[in-house]
Structure formats: C-alpha cells, structure tokens
Amino acid sequence: MNLGSTGSFTDRPTITYTPLTGAHFLQVMMTPIPPPALFRLIEEGWPADMLLQIGVQSINGILNRKGGARGRAADSDFGVLLAALERLQASGVLGLRVELSKDTKQEGTILVISQTALPAEVEADRLLVRKLLGLRPELKEFKVVYGTLAEKDDVIAVQTRSGFQIMNLLGTNVEVPSEHIAEQRTYPPFQEPEGAQALPPLIRIHAEKSLPSDVFAAVKYRDYWYWIDDRDFRSKAIFTFLMIIMTLAENDEKVQPPIVTIQGN
C-alpha cells in the first residue's frame, strides 16, 4: 500500500441524474397531470390560481388560454374564476380530501367549500365560484374528475395539461427577437384580442445580446441570452414547477434514482 503524498481529497460530492429517454419519456410528457396530483399541491399551499393557470386547459367547460401556433385567449370567466379561487384559498375556505375508490382502487379528489359564516366579500367569492362552475348551492363537497364537461352539479370536470402542452404554452412567454421572426425561425408572439381580459404571464423570459448580472437562470442561443430575472418571484416559481411536472405525470413504474458520487481522490 502506497501512503505517499500523491493522493487528494475533496469534500464536494457530485449528483448524477439518469434522464428519462425513449418511450418512457414520451409517455410521461404526453400524459395529462392527474387531477388528484395537481390539487394535492393546492392543499400543500401552492397558489391555486397559478397551478390551475399552468396545469389546466378547462374547468367545467370554461377554457384557459392555449399556446402554440394556433393559440387562443382564455375565456373571460376563466380569469375571474381563478382570482376568486385564490381569494377563497387565502381565506381558508377551500379544502381537499383524497378518497380511494373501493371498485377501481384509484384515488379521487373531493373539493370542499366551507359552508361556515363568512365576511361579505368572501361570501361573494364563494357564490361566484358556485355560479361559474354550475355547482349546487347547498352542497359543500364536490367530486373532481378528469374531463371537459361535468354531467352533474356536484362534479367539477377538470381537463388537465400534459408536460408537452405546458412547455408549448410557456414558449409563448419568451421574448422573441424581431429578426428571428422575420427570418421565420420562430412564430411571432401571441397577441391577446383587443378588449379581452388577459391573464398575467406565467413566466417572463427575456432576450438580450448581453447577459445582465442579476439572473436566476440563463441560456445562450444564436447570439442572444434568454434569462429569468432573479427578482421575478412568479417566473422563478413556475420554473421550479417545471422540475416536478414529470413526477406529477408519473405512473407506478420504477424510475432510476439519482446517484450521489463522493470523490475520494
């Protein structure tokens, strides 16, 4: 054994991730997020308006904005609904319960809207949500299912998005250099119809030829830096949410965990 002074040691371990590939990657990216997984994040404290804006295409037939070359604006009621749900969440009125079906053994989500006495402004939001979604006024518990339209007034049908749909939508929030549009390298940015009630941007990705000093994340492409401002909390939260999209759409298959490597020499 050689105990000379040629060895070295570092206390900086590395973490190696095994990326998803092939059919498994496509399956995860093309699978809509199960409603129980999305609503569980709301129960954990994530903002309801932000999660529903990014992860849902429609709620009881009320359409969200659609990205891509054939993008469209959201229905005017969609923004109103999200704002009311966010205020109800902040007031502690919304609750969630996950139930396991005895027949299918699959998880189901129950949305609970409290019936307790509330301040006038909160009561107005509660009535508004029930009206927009066509829910029975005297009920407080509503089953959340995947779908476009609810067949009953005690059901909330949620059409969730897949990872590909979310990435396509977020791409519309990237600043696009005018010369790239002129050269047909990309689509022009989506323009909201005049007079439409526009939803706030999910993420702001700026494009400049020089990189500012205060950035959260950045990548260079064709002489432009595309970056997120470190002071843009909403964009940072959405960027973080992207890291768990695949986890939300995962099935029961085993996924290779990350490997921690501690260098010893």
C-alpha positions in Angstrom: 0.0 0.0 0.0 1.4 3.4 -1.0 0.8 6.0 1.7 2.7 8.8 -0.1 1.6 12.3 -0.7 0.2 11.7 -4.2 -3.4 11.3 -3.2 -6.0 14.1 -3.0 -9.4 14.5 -1.3 -12.4 16.8 -2.0 -15.5 17.3 0.1 -17.6 18.4 -2.9 -19.8 15.4 -3.9 -21.5 15.3 -7.3 -25.0 14.1 -8.1 -25.7 12.3 -11.3 -29.2 12.1 -12.7 -30.4 9.4 -15.2 -32.7 11.3 -17.6 -35.9 9.8 -19.0 -35.5 8.5 -22.5 -37.4 6.8 -25.3 -40.9 5.6 -24.9 -41.0 6.3 -21.1 -40.1 9.9 -21.7 -42.8 10.3 -24.3 -45.3 8.6 -22.1 -44.6 10.9 -19.2 -44.5 14.1 -21.3 -47.8 13.3 -23.2 -49.7 12.1 -20.1 -52.1 14.8 -18.6 -51.4 15.5 -15.0 -53.8 13.5 -12.9 -56.2 16.0 -11.1 -55.5 14.5 -7.7 -51.8 15.2 -8.1 -52.4 18.8 -9.2 -55.0 19.5 -6.4 -52.7 17.9 -3.8 -50.2 20.7 -4.5 -53.0 23.3 -3.8 -53.7 21.5 -0.5 -49.9 21.8 0.3 -50.1 25.6 -0.1 -49.2 26.3 -3.7 -51.2 29.2 -5.1 -54.4 27.8 -6.7 -54.6 30.4 -9.4 -51.0 29.8 -10.6 -51.3 26.0 -10.6 -54.7 26.0 -12.4 -53.5 28.5 -15.0 -50.5 26.4 -15.9 -51.8 22.9 -15.4 -55.5 23.1 -16.5 -57.0 23.5 -20.0 -60.6 23.8 -18.9 -62.7 23.7 -15.8 -66.4 22.7 -16.3 -66.1 23.9 -19.9 -64.5 27.3 -19.0 -61.5 27.4 -21.3 -58.0 28.5 -20.3 -55.6 30.1 -22.7 -54.0 27.9 -25.3 -50.4 28.2 -26.6 -48.7 27.3 -29.8 -49.2 28.3 -33.4 -53.0 28.0 -33.0 -53.1 29.7 -29.6 -56.2 31.4 -28.3 -57.1 33.7 -25.4 -58.8 32.3 -22.3 -62.5 32.7 -21.8 -63.2 35.9 -19.8 -64.7 33.8 -17.0 -61.5 31.8 -16.5 -59.5 34.7 -15.1 -62.5 35.7 -12.9 -62.7 32.1 -11.6 -59.0 31.8 -10.8 -59.0 35.1 -8.9 -62.0 34.1 -6.8 -60.5 30.7 -6.0 -57.2 32.3 -5.0 -59.0 34.6 -2.6 -61.0 31.7 -1.2 -57.8 29.7 -0.7 -56.2 32.7 1.2 -59.3 32.9 3.4 -59.1 29.2 4.3 -62.4 28.4 2.7 -61.2 25.7 0.3 -60.3 22.2 1.5 -59.3 19.0 -0.3 -59.8 15.3 0.6 -58.4 12.4 -1.4 -60.6 9.2 -1.4 -59.7 5.7 -2.7 -62.4 4.1 -4.8 -63.5 0.7 -3.5 -64.2 -0.5 -7.0 -61.3 0.8 -9.1 -58.8 1.3 -6.3 -57.9 4.7 -7.8 -57.6 8.0 -6.0 -60.3 10.6 -6.3 -60.3 14.2 -5.1 -63.1 15.9 -3.2 -63.1 19.7 -3.2 -64.6 21.1 0.0 -66.1 24.6 0.0 -66.8 25.6 3.6 -70.4 26.5 4.5 -69.5 28.4 7.6 -70.5 32.1 8.0 -68.0 34.3 6.2 -67.4 38.0 5.7 -69.4 39.6 2.9 -66.6 39.8 0.4 -65.6 36.1 0.9 -69.2 35.0 0.7 -69.4 36.8 -2.7 -66.5 34.9 -4.0 -68.0 31.6 -2.7 -71.3 32.3 -4.5 -69.4 33.4 -7.7 -67.4 30.2 -7.9 -70.5 28.1 -7.5 -72.3 30.1 -10.2 -69.4 30.0 -12.7 -69.0 26.2 -12.3 -72.7 25.5 -12.2 -72.5 23.8 -8.7 -75.4 23.1 -6.5 -75.6 25.9 -3.9 -76.5 23.8 -0.8 -73.6 21.3 -1.2 -70.1 21.8 0.2 -68.3 18.8 -1.3 -67.7 18.2 -5.0 -66.0 15.4 -6.8 -63.1 16.4 -9.0 -62.8 14.3 -12.2 -60.8 14.4 -15.4 -63.0 15.7 -18.3 -64.2 18.6 -20.3 -67.8 19.0 -19.0 -69.5 17.9 -15.8 -72.7 15.8 -16.2 -73.9 16.6 -12.6 -74.0 19.8 -10.5 -71.9 18.1 -7.7 -69.0 17.4 -10.0 -66.0 19.5 -11.2 -64.6 18.3 -14.5 -61.0 19.4 -15.0 -59.1 18.9 -18.3 -55.5 18.9 -17.2 -52.5 19.5 -19.4 -49.6 17.3 -20.3 -45.9 18.3 -20.0 -45.8 19.0 -23.7 -48.8 21.2 -23.6 -47.3 23.2 -20.6 -44.0 23.6 -22.4 -45.8 24.8 -25.5 -47.8 27.3 -23.5 -44.7 28.7 -21.7 -43.0 29.1 -25.0 -45.4 31.9 -25.8 -44.0 33.9 -22.9 -40.5 34.1 -24.4 -39.4 37.4 -25.8 -38.6 36.8 -29.5 -36.0 38.9 -31.4 -37.7 40.6 -34.3 -35.1 39.3 -36.7 -35.8 35.8 -35.8 -39.5 36.3 -36.6 -38.6 38.0 -39.9 -36.3 35.0 -40.8 -39.1 32.6 -39.9 -37.1 30.9 -37.3 -40.0 31.0 -34.8 -43.6 32.1 -34.5 -44.5 35.6 -33.6 -45.7 36.1 -30.0 -49.4 35.5 -29.3 -51.4 38.7 -29.2 -54.4 38.9 -26.9 -57.6 40.0 -28.7 -58.5 43.6 -28.1 -60.7 44.1 -25.1 -60.0 40.6 -23.7 -59.3 40.1 -20.1 -55.7 38.9 -20.3 -54.3 36.5 -17.7 -51.0 37.5 -16.2 -48.0 36.0 -17.9 -47.0 32.7 -16.3 -43.3 33.3 -16.9 -41.2 36.1 -18.3 -38.2 35.0 -20.3 -36.2 38.0 -21.6 -33.9 38.0 -24.6 -30.9 40.3 -24.8 -27.5 40.1 -26.5 -25.7 40.8 -23.3 -26.3 39.0 -20.0 -27.4 41.1 -17.0 -25.7 40.4 -13.7 -28.8 39.6 -11.6 -30.2 36.5 -13.3 -31.9 33.4 -11.9 -31.3 31.1 -14.9 -30.0 31.8 -18.4 -29.1 30.1 -21.6 -27.5 31.4 -24.8 -28.9 30.7 -28.3 -27.9 32.4 -31.6 -26.1 35.3 -30.0 -28.9 36.0 -27.6 -29.1 35.4 -23.9 -32.5 34.1 -22.7 -32.9 34.7 -19.0 -35.2 34.9 -16.0 -34.8 37.9 -13.6 -33.8 36.8 -10.1 -36.3 39.3 -8.7 -39.2 37.8 -10.6 -40.7 35.5 -8.0 -43.6 34.3 -10.1 -41.3 33.2 -13.0 -39.0 31.5 -10.6 -41.9 29.6 -9.0 -43.1 28.4 -12.5 -39.6 27.4 -13.4 -39.4 25.4 -10.2 -42.7 23.8 -11.0 -41.4 22.5 -14.3 -38.9 20.4 -12.3 -41.8 18.3 -10.9 -44.0 18.0 -14.0 -42.7 14.6 -14.8 -43.2 13.5 -11.2 -46.9 14.5 -11.3 -47.5 12.6 -14.5 -45.5 9.5 -13.4 -47.1 6.1 -13.2 -46.1 3.3 -10.9 -43.1 2.3 -12.9 -39.7 2.3 -11.1 -37.6 5.3 -12.0 -33.8 5.2 -11.7 -33.0 7.4 -8.6 -30.1 9.9 -8.7 -26.7 8.6 -7.9 -24.5 10.5 -5.3 -20.8 10.3 -6.1 -18.3 11.4 -3.4 -14.9 11.9 -4.9 -12.1 10.5 -2.8 -9.1 11.2 -4.9 
